[in-house]
Amino acid sequence: MNETRWTWIDSRYSGTWIKCRRKEFQAVALIAKRNKIEREACELEPRERLLLRQQRARPVADALHS
């Protein structure tokens, strides 16, 4: 009985770690996407850079902070 209890607790915690790792990988992917947009933006004029950031980078940043 005691072994079953610990197995259940261990599996619950491993599921939590899996969710954390998944969020971590999603965050890394979003940061990479944001960096790609910034590389494109550095070649533009300030006004165009602002528009690019508002149109493409803001949704990525919002997803990262949600």
GUMI-128154 format. One record per residue (C-alpha): z, y, x; residue in three letters. Coordinates in pm, whole numbers, plus 50000, padded with zeros to 5 digits. Last residue first. Example, Ala and Ser with C-alpha at 12.3 -4.5 7.8 and 13.67 -1.06 7.14 Angstrom:
# GUMI-128154
<pt><zz>50714</zz><yy>49894</yy><xx>51367</xx><r>SER</r></pt>
<pt><zz>50780</zz><yy>49550</yy><xx>51230</xx><r>ALA</r></pt>
***
This chain:
# GUMI-128154
<pt><zz>47882</zz><yy>53485</yy><xx>50040</xx><r>SER</r></pt>
<pt><zz>47869</zz><yy>53679</yy><xx>50365</xx><r>HIS</r></pt>
<pt><zz>47575</zz><yy>53489</yy><xx>50515</xx><r>LEU</r></pt>
<pt><zz>47382</zz><yy>53501</yy><xx>50190</xx><r>ALA</r></pt>
<pt><zz>47426</zz><yy>53878</yy><xx>50178</xx><r>ASP</r></pt>
<pt><zz>47308</zz><yy>53908</yy><xx>50538</xx><r>ALA</r></pt>
<pt><zz>46997</zz><yy>53702</yy><xx>50460</xx><r>VAL</r></pt>
<pt><zz>46927</zz><yy>53908</yy><xx>50147</xx><r>PRO</r></pt>
<pt><zz>46968</zz><yy>54229</yy><xx>50355</xx><r>ARG</r></pt>
<pt><zz>46735</zz><yy>54117</yy><xx>50633</xx><r>ALA</r></pt>
<pt><zz>46410</zz><yy>54089</yy><xx>50438</xx><r>ARG</r></pt>
<pt><zz>46361</zz><yy>54390</yy><xx>50211</xx><r>GLN</r></pt>
<pt><zz>46626</zz><yy>54631</yy><xx>50335</xx><r>GLN</r></pt>
<pt><zz>46577</zz><yy>54540</yy><xx>50700</xx><r>ARG</r></pt>
<pt><zz>46201</zz><yy>54569</yy><xx>50674</xx><r>LEU</r></pt>
<pt><zz>46230</zz><yy>54905</yy><xx>50498</xx><r>LEU</r></pt>
<pt><zz>46463</zz><yy>55039</yy><xx>50766</xx><r>LEU</r></pt>
<pt><zz>46235</zz><yy>54918</yy><xx>51044</xx><r>ARG</r></pt>
<pt><zz>45938</zz><yy>55085</yy><xx>50875</xx><r>GLU</r></pt>
<pt><zz>46124</zz><yy>55416</yy><xx>50875</xx><r>ARG</r></pt>
<pt><zz>46238</zz><yy>55374</yy><xx>51238</xx><r>PRO</r></pt>
<pt><zz>45892</zz><yy>55280</yy><xx>51370</xx><r>GLU</r></pt>
<pt><zz>45838</zz><yy>54912</yy><xx>51432</xx><r>LEU</r></pt>
<pt><zz>45855</zz><yy>54691</yy><xx>51742</xx><r>GLU</r></pt>
<pt><zz>46232</zz><yy>54633</yy><xx>51715</xx><r>CYS</r></pt>
<pt><zz>46189</zz><yy>54512</yy><xx>51359</xx><r>ALA</r></pt>
<pt><zz>46016</zz><yy>54186</yy><xx>51450</xx><r>GLU</r></pt>
<pt><zz>46298</zz><yy>54091</yy><xx>51684</xx><r>ARG</r></pt>
<pt><zz>46545</zz><yy>54193</yy><xx>51412</xx><r>GLU</r></pt>
<pt><zz>46375</zz><yy>53960</yy><xx>51163</xx><r>ILE</r></pt>
<pt><zz>46404</zz><yy>53672</yy><xx>51408</xx><r>LYS</r></pt>
<pt><zz>46770</zz><yy>53754</yy><xx>51463</xx><r>ASN</r></pt>
<pt><zz>46834</zz><yy>53738</yy><xx>51087</xx><r>ARG</r></pt>
<pt><zz>46671</zz><yy>53395</yy><xx>51065</xx><r>LYS</r></pt>
<pt><zz>46879</zz><yy>53271</yy><xx>51358</xx><r>ALA</r></pt>
<pt><zz>47193</zz><yy>53407</yy><xx>51191</xx><r>ILE</r></pt>
<pt><zz>47098</zz><yy>53229</yy><xx>50868</xx><r>LEU</r></pt>
<pt><zz>47047</zz><yy>52899</yy><xx>51050</xx><r>ALA</r></pt>
<pt><zz>47381</zz><yy>52934</yy><xx>51230</xx><r>VAL</r></pt>
<pt><zz>47555</zz><yy>53009</yy><xx>50900</xx><r>ALA</r></pt>
<pt><zz>47400</zz><yy>52702</yy><xx>50734</xx><r>GLN</r></pt>
<pt><zz>47515</zz><yy>52488</yy><xx>51027</xx><r>PHE</r></pt>
<pt><zz>47870</zz><yy>52620</yy><xx>50994</xx><r>GLU</r></pt>
<pt><zz>47871</zz><yy>52570</yy><xx>50617</xx><r>LYS</r></pt>
<pt><zz>47767</zz><yy>52206</yy><xx>50668</xx><r>ARG</r></pt>
<pt><zz>48037</zz><yy>52163</yy><xx>50932</xx><r>ARG</r></pt>
<pt><zz>48301</zz><yy>52294</yy><xx>50695</xx><r>CYS</r></pt>
<pt><zz>48184</zz><yy>52065</yy><xx>50415</xx><r>LYS</r></pt>
<pt><zz>48194</zz><yy>51766</yy><xx>50650</xx><r>ILE</r></pt>
<pt><zz>48543</zz><yy>51866</yy><xx>50761</xx><r>TRP</r></pt>
<pt><zz>48662</zz><yy>51865</yy><xx>50400</xx><r>THR</r></pt>
<pt><zz>48511</zz><yy>51521</yy><xx>50345</xx><r>GLY</r></pt>
<pt><zz>48693</zz><yy>51398</yy><xx>50656</xx><r>SER</r></pt>
<pt><zz>49015</zz><yy>51533</yy><xx>50509</xx><r>TYR</r></pt>
<pt><zz>48973</zz><yy>51339</yy><xx>50186</xx><r>ARG</r></pt>
<pt><zz>48875</zz><yy>51026</yy><xx>50377</xx><r>SER</r></pt>
<pt><zz>49192</zz><yy>51049</yy><xx>50586</xx><r>ASP</r></pt>
<pt><zz>49409</zz><yy>51095</yy><xx>50277</xx><r>ILE</r></pt>
<pt><zz>49254</zz><yy>50791</yy><xx>50108</xx><r>TRP</r></pt>
<pt><zz>49293</zz><yy>50582</yy><xx>50421</xx><r>THR</r></pt>
<pt><zz>49653</zz><yy>50692</yy><xx>50453</xx><r>TRP</r></pt>
<pt><zz>49737</zz><yy>50582</yy><xx>50100</xx><r>ARG</r></pt>
<pt><zz>49556</zz><yy>50252</yy><xx>50137</xx><r>THR</r></pt>
<pt><zz>49751</zz><yy>50176</yy><xx>50455</xx><r>GLU</r></pt>
<pt><zz>50083</zz><yy>50241</yy><xx>50279</xx><r>ASN</r></pt>
<pt><zz>50000</zz><yy>50000</yy><xx>50000</xx><r>MET</r></pt>
***
